[in-house]
Amino acid sequence: MKIIVGTRGSKLALAQTNWVIDKLKKIHPEIEFETKIIKTKGDLIQDISLDKIGDKGLFVKEIEQQLIDNKIDMAVHSMKDMPSSLPEGLKFAGIPKREDFRDVLVLKKGYFSIDNLPKGAKIATGSKRRKYQLLKYRPDLNIVPIRGNIDTRIRKIEDENLDGIVLAASGLLRAGLEDKISCYIPKDIMLPAPAQGALAIEIRENDKDIEKIINSIKDTKTETQILAERGFLDGINGSCHIPIGAYCEVNGENLTLTGLYGDEEGKKLITKTIEGKTLDAREIGLQLAKLILREYECYEG
């Protein structure tokens, strides 16, 4: 049996895809896997910030079309890039174990934490979620925009005379660049994007054989976290135009979900936490979204 796996061509996307294939090969050594690189709109437009060129789905639509057209059998994405609803005929298979969910700082030589950065330090990020949470903690920082893959962004620290950049820990860890991490940002300073660090394996709804193969590497705790965090995202009806963060902690049959929501200018940032049962993960996400939106509307009104 041969399975064709669709992926973006970036170093990180290939590292993530190879990680999934290696896990599957250990359990299914008889299966042959072939990687197919597919360019997406998000890859082709590198000089404009993401919130100016479209919405979620920038890095997945072309890959999904190849799934629909039977040109690939499965696709590996970063779960945080996935829109809240999938095209008709497609679904997620089991979600493998999540990598570290936190954001990190990659800093210029001589700096080692968010607290020892000098006043007015120039930090780059393309994310409003990261920008406004950083400014809440350190209002003096000079936050500038950035685009490009991991290597390009790291190179820009020197090329553009930056004091540092913010990246997802999971990307650096999966790409074998752990040594570049200056410090992990605690979640009470910076909540991650919903589902950050988790992978999405997308398949056709009727491919039961492929689904069974992929489900052999699924992780139940991760699936609960993603149900809750994406439930929150769906309830907020979130896009990349507004700051949204979420993280779910699982403790046995119980979970604690924290969510963040704000306006485009970052003037209002609301964070709330609720608890519940893991069985109700998605509903808890939707419930938290309602609570936060209600508070946001009161704040506005």
N, C-alpha and C positions, 0 to 999 in steps of 0.2 A: 504493500500500500504506500502511495506517495501523497503527501500533503503539501500544498503550496501556501506559503505564509506571506501575506502582504504587510509591508512596513514602509515607513519613511526612510530616507537614506542617511539621516544624520548619525553621527557617532553614537549618540545616546539611544536613538530609536533602534539601531542595529544591535547595540549592547543589550537592550531590553528584549528584543526578539530572540537573540541567541541564548539569553538566560532562560526564556520560556522553552525554546527548542531543547536545550540541554536537560532541563527538568523532565520534559516529556520523553526524551530518548532513554533516560535511565529506567523509566517504567515500561516503555514500548520500544525496545531496541530493534524490533523488526520493521518499524516504520521509517520511510525515507522522507526527510523534510527538505524542501527547496524554498529559499528566500527570494521574494520578488520585491524590488524597490520601486516605490510609486511616489512621484512628486505631487505635492499638494499646493493649494493656493498660498497657504501660510509659509511654505518653503520658498516659493517663487518671489514673493514680495517681501523684501528684507529691509527696505528703507522707510517704512511707515509703521507707526505703532499699531498693535493689534486691534485696539478699540476703534481705530479709524478705518480699517479695511473690512470689517465684518464682525460676525459674532462667533460663538462657539461653533465648532465644526470646520474651522479654517484648516485644521491639520488632519481631517478625517474623510471629508466628502468624496474625494477622488478614490480613496482606498475602499470606501463602502460601495462605490459604484462597481468596482471590480469584483467585489463579493457578490453583489446582485447579478452581475453578468457571468458568474461562474468562472471567472478568470483566476481567482484565488479561492482557497478553501477556508482560510481563517485570517484574521488580521490582529496585530498586536499594537495597541495604542497606550498612551498615558491616560489613565482614567479621568484625570482632571481636564483633559482636552475634550472630553465627550459631551455633546449636547444632552439635555435632559431626556429627549425622546429620540429613538433610533428610527431609521427609515423602515417602512413596511417590509416585512419578510426577514429582518435581521434581529439578532438578540445577542446578549452577553452569555458566554459559557461561564463555568466556574471561575472565580477570581483567585489567583495564586497569592501566596503570603506577601503582605505589604512590606516595602522597604521603609526606612526611617521617614517619618512624616514631616519632620521639621524643616524650616528654612535655615540657611546658613549665610554667614558673611565670608567672602573671600577678600582679604584685605592686603593693602600695600605693605611692603616690608616695614617692620617696626611697630605695626598695630596688631593687636591680638584679640580685641573684644569690642562690643558696641559701646562700652563705657570708657574705653581709653582712646576713642577717636577724638581728635581735636575739635574745638568749636568750629562749626561751618564746614566740616568734612564733606567732601563730594562723594556721594554714594549713588550708584546707578541701579535702576530697576525698571522694567517695563510694566510693572503691575501696580495698579492703584491700591490693591489690598496691602501690598508690602509697603508702598510709599506712605500711606496715611497711618499705618500702625507704627512705622519707624518714627514719623513726625510726632505722633502722640507721645512716644517715649523720649525722643530727642528732637524737640522743635527747632533746634539750632542747625540741624543737618541740612545740607544742600542736596536735594534729591533730583537726579537728572535721568532722562529716559535712555534706554538701551534695547537693542534687538540683536539677534544672531544666535548661533549655537553656543554650546558651553565654551569651546576653545576660543571662539571669536570674542566672547564676552570677557574671558580671563585676560586675553591679549590686550583688550581695550583699557585695562587698568593702567598699563604703561603707556599705550599709544595715545590715550585721551586724558592722561594725568588724573586718574580717578584715585580716591582713597580706598575704594572698595566697591564690590557688587554684591547683590543678594541673589542667591540661587536656591533651588530645592536640594536638600541633602541627598535625596534618592538619586537624582541625576548624576551627581558627582560620584556617589558610591558605586552605582551601576557601571559608570564609565571608567572605573578604576582610578579616580582622581581624588581619593580621600585626602591625600597629602596637601591638597590645595585649600582645604577647609581651615579657616582661621578660628572660627567659633560657631557653635550651634546657637540659634536664637531661641530662648525658652518660649513655650507656647503662651505663657501669660503676657509676653511682650508682642509676639506675633503668631496669631492663629494661622494654620496653613490653609491653602485652598481646599475645598471639599474634595476628598479622595486623593489628595496629594500623596505620592509614594506608592500608589496602587496601580496595577496594570489592568487594562480592559482587553479581553480576548473576545473578539466579535466573530460571529458565525451566522450562517443562514438558519432560520428557525427550524427548517425541516431536516437539517443534517444531524440526525440522532447519533450516528456513529462517531462523527467528529466531536460532538458534545461530550459523549461518554469518555473519549480519549482525554480531552482537556480537563474534564471534571476530576480526573485522577490526581491533579495537582492543586485542587482548590483548597482554600483555607477558610474554615468556618468563621473564625474571629474577624478576619479581614472582610468577609462578605457582610457580616453584621455591621461593621463600621461604615462600609460603603453604602449600605441600605439607608442608614441613619443620615449620613452626611449628604448623600444625593437626594434624599427625601427633603432635607432642609433646603438644598439648592432649588429643587423643583417648587417647593412652597414659596420661596422668595421670587421664583421666576427669574433667576439670575443670569446675567450676561457678563462679558468681560469689560463692560462700561462702568460697572460699579464695584466697590470693594465688598467682597463676600468671603468669609472664612468659616470653617467648621472643623471640629475634631471630636470624635467619639471614643471614649475609653470604655473598654469592656471588662467587667469583673464578674466572672461566672455567668449567672443568668441576668445580671443587671448591667445597665449601661448609663453613662453620663455623657450628655451631648452639649457642647458649647458652640454657639454660633455668633457670627459677626456680620453686621450689615451697615452700610453707610451710603451717603450721597456721592455724586460724581466729584464734588470738590473736597470731600473728606471733612466737611464742617461738622457733620453729625456721624458719629460711629457708635453703634449700639451693640453691646455684647451681653448675652444671657446664657444661662446654663439650666438644663432640666435633666431629670433622671427618669428611668423607666426600665422595662423588661426588654431583654434582647429580642424576644419574639415579636415585639411591637416596633422594631427599629425604624422602619420607614415612617410609620404613623407618628413616632416621637419627633422625627425630623420635620414632618409637616406641621406638627403642633408647635414646635419651637419657632418655625418661620412665622406662624400666625401671631405668636406672642410678641416677637420682635417687630413685625410690621405694625401691630397695633400700637406699640410704644412709639415707633417711628412717626406714625400718623398723629399721635397725641402731641409729640414733640413739635411737629410741623404746625399743627392746628393751634 
